[in-house]
Amino acid sequence: MADGIGGAVKRQLDKRVSFGHDITNATEACHILQSTMKTFPCVICKTRQRFILQEMAKCMVCKKWVCKSCSGTTSFDYICPVCLSD
């Protein structure tokens, strides 16, 4: 699962770079992913879920996030934070 997530994220960032845009830091990469993906697939520990979502809201354009299980899993050990602003 994690390898597939990494591949999807890398493809999104590679696509931006191929159009001549330099990605200079993690915040910029985060903004690019947020603007090109409705869901942001990642693995988040259940016990830290609320804290991580609050931190994401501080640094990203979208300020309202919820967690849903990733497709293909029945466990919330693998979740997708989903932006609700759209």
Protein Blocks (a to p, Z undefined) as FASTA:
>chain_A
ZZmmmmmmmmmmmmmmmnopacfbfklmmmmmmmmpmbacddddfklmmmmmmmmmmmpm
blcdcddddehiabfkbccdddfkZZ
